[in-house]
Amino acid sequence: MQERQVTVAGENRPLGLPFHVLATQNPIEQEGTYPLPEAQLDRFLFHIDLPYPTRDTERDILLSTTGLEEDTAHQVFTAEDLLAAQSLLRRMPVGETVVEMILDLVRAFRPEEPGVSEQVAQTVAWGPGPRAAQALMLAVRARALLQNRLAPNAEDVLNMALPVLSHRMQLSFAARARGDSLERSDRQHRRRIDPKRHRRMSQTAAPGTAATGTAAKLRQEGESAASALPPLLVQAQQLAGSVLSGEHGRRRAGTGDDFWQYRPLQQGDSRRMVDHRRSARGDVQFVRERELQIAQTVHLWVDQGASMRFASTPELEKKVDRARLIGLALSILMLRGGERVGLTGGSLPPRRGNLQVLRLAAALSEDQTQDYAPPEDRAMAPHARALFISDFLGPFEPLERALSKAADRGVRGVLLQVLDPAEEHFPFDGRTRFESVTGGPSHENLKAAALRAPHLERLAERRDALERLCRAAGWRIGQHHSNDSALSALMWLYHAMDRGRA
């Protein structure tokens, strides 16, 4: 198993990636089999007990496996997707609190550990080794990733402890004779783990301790870099949920692999369409419909240039933060509907699934240094849809070139112009100093009010130019102010993107 190859007739055959070993054991029939050595058991990530199914589950098994129609499995993940997820998982930051909880929990089950409880010393024959802590670290990261979180927490440690530790330790003969179990011991020790105590320990670490070393500093920097992602994900998920709960409403019956719904038999339906397993539950005959699967590709570009990092007052969101929120929320809606969503330029190709949400959130959190970031016009699939979000106040030629290339490839989409209310109304008066966000060009004017009319005129000219460009390319254009509700912009975008001509 560790060599990741098999030998047949003296010939070594390497096994490809991703590599997994699943082993089953029937506790009733073990004649002719031998227990695996502890060293081999330690290499399995989880030990999962499968009890008898519940009554409702067994009913579903009975009805779905005794009819003529057989359900077919369909692919939801490619090997490349799984390898990318494994790589992303190992890059996830882990807080000091979680690290200390893992160490405390694993070491608490070693009977020879100094300060271990009397119960463990009397009931545990041998405890988990270092590989248990490694497995628990990976498990809590995976659980956080599956729940759309970019960092694990204390709840992940407590939930993953039993399947990770149960096959890496052994009760003594006396404990087994008394009827003790690893599950009971695990529950008792989990109640002793206090996340607040670990948090206080990490906050009050004395200078000069290992917490101030290179590894701790690197972890601290990683947590700081990822701290902006969970709020962005939470806000985007909540915003998307305000539009529609669950998958969005473009689902309809048609040719596909995924089951959609049962509906009553109607006049004109063929008798061959009747699902006899579902119909056997009552007196009404039902037809099993599958979902029409015509996945489309959506390309997203969010301007992350320095000009977007402007907010006229501290109470307002920066334009880039609002653009990221709207772009990610719309991506979530599209992904829920089975669409493929990615970034323009080829840096993040369009994919499906929840993992793509995390990739998008990470990519959209990277600021760019130039004042005006030009839109990416590369790697857009023919006849796809696209969404460009920016203030569109920078040079006009790159945008014109991008939409021209998109139109040539049959790409239709939407421009969303995000402006600060101060840019729309120009409320400045008297002596005012205007500076670039990057600290570059600056201009001071003693009568800022005199600039209001020229500014509004140029803004109107830019807006007219954007509208003409969109009409020529077959795109639509919308406007949004950072002091307005993000939900209104998302609702408009959702319906604009859902229309075939966008």
PLY file of the C-alpha trace (Angstrom):
ply
format ascii 1.0
element vertex 502
property float x
property float y
property float z
element edge 501
property int vertex1
property int vertex2
end_header
0.00 0.00 0.00
2.79 2.44 0.84
4.70 1.55 -2.37
1.62 2.40 -4.49
2.25 -0.50 -6.83
1.37 -4.16 -7.23
3.57 -7.04 -8.30
2.15 -9.82 -10.51
4.37 -12.70 -11.62
7.48 -10.71 -10.70
6.43 -7.64 -12.71
5.91 -4.34 -10.89
2.86 -2.36 -11.98
2.75 1.23 -10.65
-0.71 2.53 -9.81
-1.78 5.95 -11.05
-2.88 9.02 -9.13
-5.06 9.71 -7.26
-4.29 6.63 -5.17
-6.81 5.30 -2.65
-7.23 2.05 -0.73
-10.66 1.08 0.59
-10.86 -2.02 2.79
-14.03 -3.64 4.14
-14.37 -6.03 7.05
-17.38 -8.14 7.98
-17.39 -8.67 11.77
-19.43 -11.87 11.40
-17.59 -13.91 8.77
-13.84 -13.85 9.42
-12.96 -17.48 8.78
-9.74 -17.73 6.81
-8.81 -14.08 7.35
-6.32 -12.46 9.66
-6.38 -9.05 11.34
-4.20 -6.44 9.66
-1.01 -5.54 11.53
-1.12 -2.30 13.50
1.45 -0.70 11.15
-0.87 -1.26 8.18
-3.98 -0.08 10.05
-2.14 3.13 10.89
-1.87 3.97 7.18
-5.65 4.17 6.72
-7.05 7.66 7.19
-10.45 6.67 8.63
-12.11 3.75 10.32
-15.87 4.05 9.74
-18.43 1.72 11.30
-21.53 1.11 9.17
-24.52 0.06 11.33
-27.78 -1.30 10.01
-29.70 1.28 7.93
-32.66 3.16 9.34
-36.16 2.08 8.39
-36.58 4.89 5.83
-33.19 4.19 4.30
-33.93 0.49 4.07
-37.26 1.29 2.41
-35.44 3.33 -0.25
-32.95 0.51 -0.78
-35.78 -1.98 -1.16
-37.70 0.06 -3.71
-34.68 1.19 -5.73
-33.00 -2.22 -6.14
-35.88 -4.61 -6.85
-37.34 -3.06 -10.00
-36.49 -3.27 -13.67
-34.83 0.13 -13.95
-31.30 0.46 -12.68
-29.81 3.76 -11.54
-26.53 4.61 -13.21
-23.67 6.49 -11.60
-22.32 9.57 -13.37
-19.06 11.40 -12.98
-18.99 14.40 -10.64
-15.21 14.73 -10.25
-12.29 14.13 -12.58
-8.93 12.84 -11.41
-7.43 16.27 -12.11
-10.12 17.94 -9.97
-9.38 15.60 -7.07
-5.63 16.17 -7.28
-6.23 19.93 -7.37
-8.45 19.66 -4.29
-5.77 17.68 -2.45
-3.18 20.33 -3.32
-5.49 23.13 -2.21
-6.22 21.32 1.05
-2.54 21.16 2.02
-2.24 24.92 1.48
-5.09 25.76 3.86
-4.00 27.75 6.94
-4.58 26.19 10.36
-4.83 28.33 13.49
-2.68 27.77 16.56
-5.80 26.89 18.55
-6.64 23.99 16.22
-3.04 22.74 16.24
-2.95 22.67 20.04
-6.32 20.87 20.18
-5.07 18.16 17.82
-1.92 17.65 19.87
-3.84 17.57 23.17
-6.41 15.10 21.86
-3.90 12.67 20.34
-1.50 12.73 23.30
-4.36 12.32 25.79
-4.83 8.69 24.62
-1.22 7.57 25.16
-1.04 5.65 28.48
2.69 6.35 28.92
2.30 10.12 28.42
3.16 12.16 31.59
0.06 13.62 33.21
-2.36 11.32 31.35
-5.66 10.59 33.10
-5.96 7.52 35.31
-8.76 6.14 33.13
-6.56 6.12 30.03
-3.65 4.55 31.94
-5.94 1.69 33.07
-7.96 1.11 29.89
-5.71 1.86 26.87
-3.07 -0.72 25.97
-1.35 1.42 23.33
-2.21 4.83 21.95
-2.08 6.65 18.62
1.26 7.63 17.12
2.37 10.75 15.21
0.60 9.58 12.05
-2.71 10.05 13.90
-2.02 13.77 14.37
-1.09 14.05 10.69
-4.30 12.31 9.64
-6.42 14.46 11.95
-4.84 17.63 10.54
-5.74 16.59 6.99
-9.22 15.46 8.02
-10.18 18.75 9.67
-8.96 20.67 6.63
-11.02 18.46 4.33
-14.15 18.92 6.45
-13.72 22.69 6.39
-13.20 22.65 2.62
-16.35 20.58 2.02
-18.31 23.15 4.04
-16.96 26.06 1.97
-14.65 27.29 4.74
-11.00 28.13 4.18
-9.80 27.31 7.70
-10.76 24.51 10.14
-12.11 25.16 13.63
-12.54 23.34 16.95
-15.78 21.68 15.84
-13.92 20.01 12.96
-11.39 18.50 15.39
-14.08 17.10 17.67
-16.09 15.61 14.80
-13.12 13.96 13.07
-11.45 12.57 16.21
-13.25 9.22 16.46
-12.90 7.96 12.84
-9.24 9.04 12.81
-8.20 7.62 16.20
-10.36 4.52 16.70
-8.16 2.14 14.65
-4.89 3.63 15.90
-5.28 2.57 19.54
-6.26 -0.54 21.44
-8.09 -1.13 24.73
-6.56 -3.44 27.29
-7.97 -6.91 27.89
-9.44 -5.84 31.24
-11.18 -2.85 29.65
-12.71 -5.01 26.90
-13.88 -7.48 29.52
-15.67 -4.66 31.39
-17.42 -3.65 28.18
-15.59 -0.36 27.74
-15.44 1.11 24.22
-13.29 3.59 22.38
-16.39 5.62 21.56
-17.16 6.20 25.24
-13.55 7.10 26.03
-13.45 9.48 23.08
-16.60 11.29 24.22
-15.24 11.73 27.72
-11.96 13.21 26.51
-13.62 15.46 23.96
-15.62 17.06 26.76
-12.33 17.97 28.46
-11.03 19.85 25.42
-11.62 23.57 25.98
-11.13 25.67 22.82
-11.19 28.89 24.90
-8.25 27.69 26.96
-6.21 27.02 23.81
-7.11 30.43 22.44
-5.89 32.10 25.62
-2.69 30.08 25.50
-1.96 31.14 21.92
-2.69 34.79 22.72
-0.52 34.92 25.85
2.50 33.03 24.55
5.61 34.56 26.06
8.21 36.24 23.83
11.04 33.93 22.92
8.90 30.77 22.88
8.42 28.58 19.86
5.28 30.55 19.01
7.52 33.39 17.85
9.59 31.17 15.59
9.64 31.02 11.83
6.89 28.41 11.56
4.56 30.35 13.85
5.23 33.55 11.94
4.53 31.83 8.64
1.27 30.39 9.99
0.28 33.80 11.33
0.92 35.41 7.96
-1.06 32.66 6.23
-4.04 33.15 8.53
-3.88 36.89 7.98
-3.82 36.45 4.21
-6.82 34.11 4.31
-8.81 36.12 6.83
-10.57 38.13 4.13
-11.85 35.06 2.29
-14.38 33.58 4.75
-16.32 36.88 5.13
-16.36 37.27 1.34
-17.65 33.72 0.95
-20.27 34.13 3.67
-21.54 37.41 2.25
-21.64 36.03 -1.28
-23.48 32.87 -0.15
-26.02 34.93 1.77
-26.49 37.30 -1.15
-26.97 34.42 -3.56
-29.44 32.82 -1.15
-31.48 36.03 -1.16
-32.12 35.60 -4.88
-33.01 31.92 -4.84
-32.63 29.16 -2.30
-31.04 26.02 -3.66
-30.42 25.64 -7.36
-31.78 28.45 -9.47
-34.92 28.24 -11.52
-33.69 27.39 -15.01
-34.09 23.66 -14.37
-36.45 21.80 -16.65
-37.14 18.26 -17.78
-35.14 16.80 -20.65
-32.34 14.45 -21.61
-29.75 14.03 -18.89
-28.31 11.76 -16.21
-29.54 13.46 -13.03
-32.92 12.60 -11.52
-35.10 15.70 -11.19
-38.60 14.87 -9.99
-41.58 12.51 -10.05
-44.80 13.79 -11.58
-48.22 12.15 -12.03
-48.89 10.31 -15.28
-50.60 12.60 -17.78
-52.69 12.02 -20.88
-50.39 11.34 -23.82
-47.58 9.82 -21.73
-46.38 6.40 -22.79
-46.89 3.56 -20.34
-43.20 2.82 -20.65
-42.53 6.08 -18.81
-44.24 4.88 -15.62
-41.94 4.39 -12.62
-43.43 1.30 -11.01
-41.39 1.51 -7.81
-42.70 5.01 -7.01
-46.20 4.16 -8.22
-46.34 1.09 -5.97
-46.50 3.34 -2.88
-50.06 4.47 -3.68
-52.85 4.47 -6.21
-51.41 7.20 -8.46
-49.03 6.35 -11.28
-45.88 8.48 -11.48
-43.39 9.30 -14.23
-39.70 9.72 -13.40
-38.23 12.81 -15.07
-34.59 13.62 -15.55
-33.11 17.09 -15.73
-32.15 18.73 -18.99
-28.40 19.21 -18.81
-27.08 21.90 -21.14
-24.24 23.35 -19.12
-23.02 26.71 -20.37
-19.75 28.49 -19.82
-19.60 31.81 -17.99
-16.45 33.97 -17.97
-15.98 36.53 -15.19
-13.68 39.54 -15.01
-13.58 41.81 -11.96
-11.39 44.91 -12.15
-8.95 44.70 -9.23
-6.87 47.73 -10.19
-6.00 50.43 -7.69
-8.72 52.79 -8.96
-11.32 50.35 -7.68
-9.98 50.63 -4.13
-11.71 54.00 -3.68
-14.40 54.90 -1.15
-15.44 58.50 -0.58
-16.28 57.89 3.11
-15.17 55.27 5.64
-18.78 54.07 5.95
-18.96 53.04 2.29
-17.56 49.85 0.79
-14.69 50.20 -1.61
-15.75 49.70 -5.17
-13.58 46.62 -5.54
-15.13 44.98 -2.45
-18.62 45.50 -3.84
-17.54 44.25 -7.28
-16.01 41.11 -5.76
-19.11 40.43 -3.70
-21.48 40.73 -6.65
-19.22 38.75 -8.97
-18.77 35.88 -6.52
-22.48 35.81 -5.59
-23.49 35.56 -9.25
-20.88 32.82 -9.75
-22.44 30.86 -6.89
-25.87 31.15 -8.51
-24.51 29.96 -11.84
-22.59 27.07 -10.28
-25.69 25.97 -8.39
-27.46 25.75 -11.72
-24.79 23.45 -13.15
-22.97 26.09 -15.20
-19.21 26.20 -15.67
-17.75 29.43 -14.29
-14.20 30.71 -14.60
-12.11 33.84 -15.01
-11.13 35.41 -18.29
-7.51 35.17 -19.34
-7.09 31.45 -18.64
-5.79 31.87 -15.08
-8.83 29.96 -13.74
-10.54 27.85 -16.44
-14.32 27.39 -16.20
-15.31 24.43 -14.02
-18.32 23.20 -12.09
-18.77 22.36 -8.40
-18.36 23.89 -4.96
-14.58 23.70 -5.13
-14.68 26.29 -7.91
-16.28 28.76 -5.48
-13.20 28.57 -3.27
-10.89 29.01 -6.26
-12.86 32.05 -7.39
-12.83 33.58 -3.90
-9.05 33.18 -3.68
-8.47 34.64 -7.16
-10.81 37.59 -6.57
-8.96 38.56 -3.37
-5.71 39.44 -5.14
-5.19 43.19 -5.62
-3.36 44.53 -8.66
-0.82 47.34 -8.49
-1.63 49.39 -11.61
-4.15 52.22 -11.42
-6.38 50.79 -14.16
-6.39 47.06 -14.84
-7.24 46.25 -18.49
-9.90 43.60 -19.06
-8.69 40.15 -20.02
-9.83 39.06 -23.47
-7.99 35.75 -23.76
-9.28 32.17 -23.42
-12.99 32.93 -23.81
-14.87 29.92 -25.16
-16.96 30.46 -28.31
-20.65 31.22 -27.70
-20.08 31.53 -23.95
-21.39 34.28 -21.71
-19.32 36.85 -19.86
-19.58 39.41 -17.08
-17.20 42.36 -16.75
-17.38 44.41 -13.51
-15.42 47.66 -13.23
-15.80 51.42 -12.96
-14.70 51.57 -16.63
-13.05 54.94 -16.05
-9.64 53.86 -17.36
-8.36 53.75 -20.93
-11.16 52.87 -23.34
-9.16 51.01 -26.01
-8.49 47.78 -24.02
-12.20 47.43 -23.25
-13.13 48.10 -26.87
-10.65 45.46 -28.02
-11.91 42.90 -25.48
-15.57 43.27 -26.49
-14.65 43.18 -30.16
-12.84 39.86 -29.71
-15.74 38.54 -27.64
-18.25 39.48 -30.34
-16.13 37.77 -32.99
-16.31 34.54 -30.96
-20.05 34.80 -30.38
-19.65 35.65 -26.70
-22.51 37.67 -25.22
-22.45 39.27 -21.82
-22.98 42.17 -19.47
-20.94 45.17 -18.33
-21.65 46.29 -14.76
-20.29 49.73 -13.95
-19.68 50.18 -10.21
-19.26 53.79 -9.08
-18.88 55.56 -5.77
-21.68 58.13 -5.23
-19.04 60.87 -5.04
-17.96 60.02 -8.58
-21.55 60.39 -9.74
-22.34 63.70 -8.00
-18.89 65.27 -7.40
-19.75 66.89 -4.04
-16.34 68.59 -3.62
-16.08 72.32 -2.99
-13.36 74.81 -2.07
-9.75 73.75 -1.73
-9.46 70.05 -2.54
-6.52 67.76 -3.20
-7.10 64.81 -5.54
-4.63 61.92 -5.29
-4.19 58.60 -7.01
-4.95 55.54 -4.86
-1.42 54.30 -5.52
0.08 57.61 -4.34
1.16 58.62 -7.86
-0.34 61.61 -9.68
-2.03 64.28 -7.56
-3.81 67.58 -8.24
-4.77 70.38 -5.87
-7.50 72.86 -6.78
-8.64 75.92 -4.83
-12.11 75.90 -6.41
-13.08 72.28 -6.77
-16.68 73.24 -7.57
-15.46 74.58 -10.91
-14.46 71.03 -11.87
-17.95 69.62 -11.28
-19.42 70.45 -14.69
-16.42 69.15 -16.72
-16.29 65.99 -14.60
-20.00 65.22 -15.05
-19.73 65.95 -18.76
-16.84 63.53 -19.21
-18.67 60.92 -17.11
-21.72 61.26 -19.38
-19.50 60.94 -22.45
-17.91 57.77 -21.10
-21.35 56.34 -20.34
-22.56 57.06 -23.88
-19.43 55.44 -25.30
-20.00 52.32 -23.17
-23.61 52.07 -24.34
-22.61 52.37 -28.00
-19.92 49.74 -27.53
-22.37 47.33 -25.90
-24.96 47.81 -28.63
-22.36 47.04 -31.29
-21.14 43.92 -29.47
-24.60 42.65 -28.51
-23.94 43.11 -24.80
-25.97 44.78 -22.07
-24.78 47.41 -19.60
-25.90 48.16 -16.04
-24.87 50.63 -13.36
-24.52 50.21 -9.64
-23.51 52.58 -6.84
-21.61 51.31 -3.82
-24.15 52.90 -1.46
-27.04 50.92 -3.03
-28.11 47.42 -2.07
-25.95 44.71 -3.60
-29.06 42.55 -3.88
-30.63 44.88 -6.45
-27.56 44.61 -8.68
-27.44 40.83 -8.28
-31.12 40.46 -9.16
-30.67 42.53 -12.31
-27.51 40.64 -13.29
-29.10 37.27 -12.64
-31.98 37.96 -15.02
-29.71 39.70 -17.55
-27.35 36.72 -17.67
-30.22 34.24 -17.75
-31.59 35.74 -20.94
-30.00 34.03 -23.88
-29.00 37.26 -25.56
-27.68 38.71 -22.22
0 1
1 2
2 3
3 4
4 5
5 6
6 7
7 8
8 9
9 10
10 11
11 12
12 13
13 14
14 15
15 16
16 17
17 18
18 19
19 20
20 21
21 22
22 23
23 24
24 25
25 26
26 27
27 28
28 29
29 30
30 31
31 32
32 33
33 34
34 35
35 36
36 37
37 38
38 39
39 40
40 41
41 42
42 43
43 44
44 45
45 46
46 47
47 48
48 49
49 50
50 51
51 52
52 53
53 54
54 55
55 56
56 57
57 58
58 59
59 60
60 61
61 62
62 63
63 64
64 65
65 66
66 67
67 68
68 69
69 70
70 71
71 72
72 73
73 74
74 75
75 76
76 77
77 78
78 79
79 80
80 81
81 82
82 83
83 84
84 85
85 86
86 87
87 88
88 89
89 90
90 91
91 92
92 93
93 94
94 95
95 96
96 97
97 98
98 99
99 100
100 101
101 102
102 103
103 104
104 105
105 106
106 107
107 108
108 109
109 110
110 111
111 112
112 113
113 114
114 115
115 116
116 117
117 118
118 119
119 120
120 121
121 122
122 123
123 124
124 125
125 126
126 127
127 128
128 129
129 130
130 131
131 132
132 133
133 134
134 135
135 136
136 137
137 138
138 139
139 140
140 141
141 142
142 143
143 144
144 145
145 146
146 147
147 148
148 149
149 150
150 151
151 152
152 153
153 154
154 155
155 156
156 157
157 158
158 159
159 160
160 161
161 162
162 163
163 164
164 165
165 166
166 167
167 168
168 169
169 170
170 171
171 172
172 173
173 174
174 175
175 176
176 177
177 178
178 179
179 180
180 181
181 182
182 183
183 184
184 185
185 186
186 187
187 188
188 189
189 190
190 191
191 192
192 193
193 194
194 195
195 196
196 197
197 198
198 199
199 200
200 201
201 202
202 203
203 204
204 205
205 206
206 207
207 208
208 209
209 210
210 211
211 212
212 213
213 214
214 215
215 216
216 217
217 218
218 219
219 220
220 221
221 222
222 223
223 224
224 225
225 226
226 227
227 228
228 229
229 230
230 231
231 232
232 233
233 234
234 235
235 236
236 237
237 238
238 239
239 240
240 241
241 242
242 243
243 244
244 245
245 246
246 247
247 248
248 249
249 250
250 251
251 252
252 253
253 254
254 255
255 256
256 257
257 258
258 259
259 260
260 261
261 262
262 263
263 264
264 265
265 266
266 267
267 268
268 269
269 270
270 271
271 272
272 273
273 274
274 275
275 276
276 277
277 278
278 279
279 280
280 281
281 282
282 283
283 284
284 285
285 286
286 287
287 288
288 289
289 290
290 291
291 292
292 293
293 294
294 295
295 296
296 297
297 298
298 299
299 300
300 301
301 302
302 303
303 304
304 305
305 306
306 307
307 308
308 309
309 310
310 311
311 312
312 313
313 314
314 315
315 316
316 317
317 318
318 319
319 320
320 321
321 322
322 323
323 324
324 325
325 326
326 327
327 328
328 329
329 330
330 331
331 332
332 333
333 334
334 335
335 336
336 337
337 338
338 339
339 340
340 341
341 342
342 343
343 344
344 345
345 346
346 347
347 348
348 349
349 350
350 351
351 352
352 353
353 354
354 355
355 356
356 357
357 358
358 359
359 360
360 361
361 362
362 363
363 364
364 365
365 366
366 367
367 368
368 369
369 370
370 371
371 372
372 373
373 374
374 375
375 376
376 377
377 378
378 379
379 380
380 381
381 382
382 383
383 384
384 385
385 386
386 387
387 388
388 389
389 390
390 391
391 392
392 393
393 394
394 395
395 396
396 397
397 398
398 399
399 400
400 401
401 402
402 403
403 404
404 405
405 406
406 407
407 408
408 409
409 410
410 411
411 412
412 413
413 414
414 415
415 416
416 417
417 418
418 419
419 420
420 421
421 422
422 423
423 424
424 425
425 426
426 427
427 428
428 429
429 430
430 431
431 432
432 433
433 434
434 435
435 436
436 437
437 438
438 439
439 440
440 441
441 442
442 443
443 444
444 445
445 446
446 447
447 448
448 449
449 450
450 451
451 452
452 453
453 454
454 455
455 456
456 457
457 458
458 459
459 460
460 461
461 462
462 463
463 464
464 465
465 466
466 467
467 468
468 469
469 470
470 471
471 472
472 473
473 474
474 475
475 476
476 477
477 478
478 479
479 480
480 481
481 482
482 483
483 484
484 485
485 486
486 487
487 488
488 489
489 490
490 491
491 492
492 493
493 494
494 495
495 496
496 497
497 498
498 499
499 500
500 501
